[in-house]
């Protein structure tokens, strides 16, 4: 039985990935400082799976604490989710983002190397493609970013390439997510953003449940089917399964490698597509207004997913209706998230 360390395992994507790991017989250790997550999610994971994770409320910036985890457990692989993640916030507090995301990752990698653990799955992002590449985004496109958050993802990918070049014992998957939404079908775990949601789906869900008055749609004059921005949305359960596939690939492949994979649906939905699908799923009316475009937003982006299909045998199975249904199931049963 393999033991996987999941950093940020109490968060949105991390908790769903822990469920998939446990259901496939992996032992799971979670390190999470709970800055933007809740320990309640770990209790809910036990409700879903009947299994517990070993939990450490540690910060990746503490080398002593992280080294202790590796000393106490025979860890086979690491899935690294932990990090600050809000694009807008990162432009206001870049020092905090660079320190947390870059230094924390370097500390983790150093502790892995010292413990002889070289299988690494990194939670990257489609933000690494910047603003100037055409859709669909393919893994070989040049990387850039317009925010400190996005730049931390680009830099960490570069760290990992350099580390692999220096030591081929490393075996690395870079998973570039598009727009994760939805929730576990049980309604027990889901997205629980701090304060005002940065992302579309949780904002719509909070309007539907009466927590927010209306949705602001930024830009109604893009060259798209209905004038609103088009994005590639992926159900968080499909995304979690993508991590299992990446881990299985690392366990089987020789020689070792570093590979990037897009995890997305491979097609786009407009903001109004999402609003209409959510209204149908929730039987609620979503009040909205068209607001001016935001600086840096582009008309559409979506993934080229051929590499993940070919190399990982992975593709999405859950459509927009399932994303909205499961988001509403989570939000309606947990109107205040984990603090309900």
C-alpha positions, 0 to 999 in steps of 0.5 A: 500500500502506497503512502501519499503526502498531500499538502493543502489536503484540507482545501477544495481540490485537496480534499476531493483528491484525498477522497479519491486516494482513500477510495483506491487504497492509498494511505494519506497524510495531510499537511495543511496550515488551515489558512484558507481551508477547514479541518472540518473537511477532513472529518467529512472525508472520513464520513464519505470514505470511512477512512481517516487521513493522518493530519499535521497542522504544519506550515511548509515554511517550517523546515523542522516540522516538514522534515519531522513528517518525512522522518515519521512516515515512509512516504512514497509520493507527494501531491503539492496543493498548498499555496496562496491562490487569489490572483487579485490578492497577489497583486496587493501582497506580492511578498506574502505570495512569493514567500509562501508559494516559492519558499514553501515549495523549496522547503518541501522539495529539500525535505523530500530530497533528504528523505529520498522521496522523488515522486512529485505531482504539482498543482499548477494552473492555466494562468501559466499560459498568460494572455497572448497564446491562442486557445486551445492552450497546449502544453508546449506553448510559451509560459508567462503570467500577469500576476504574482500568483501566476508567476509563482506557478511559472517559477515553480515549474522552472524550479522543478525543470532545473531540479529534474535536469540536475537529478534524474531520480526525480519523477514529476507531473505538472498539472495545469488546471483550468477552472475547477468547480462543483463539489463531491456528489455527497454534498459533504465537501465543496468550495468554501472561499474566505470572504467574497468569492474570487471565482464564478461558480461559488459566487453564483451559488451564494446568490442562489442561496441568498448570501449575495444580492446579484452577480456582476458579469465583467464584460458583455461585449466580448467576441463570443456567442453571447458577449460574455467571457468563455472559460473551460470549467472542470468538475473537481471530482474529474480533476481529483481523478486526474491526480490519481492518473498522474500518480499511477503514471509516475509509479509505472514510468521508466525512465523518469521524466518531468511532464506537463498536462492540461486538466480541463474539459477541452471546451469553453462555456460562457458566463451566461451558459453557467448562469442558465445551467445553475438556474436549471439545477437550483430552480432559483433565479440568478440576478445579474448585471453586466459590468465593465470588463476587468483589466487583463481578462481575455475573451476565451480560453480553454484547454487542448486535452489531447496529451492527458488523454493519450499519456494519462488515459484521462478525460472528463466525464462530468458535464456543466449540468453535473457541475451546477447540480453538485455545487448547488447540493453542497451550497444549499446544504452548507450555506455558510460552508464548513462553518455552518 
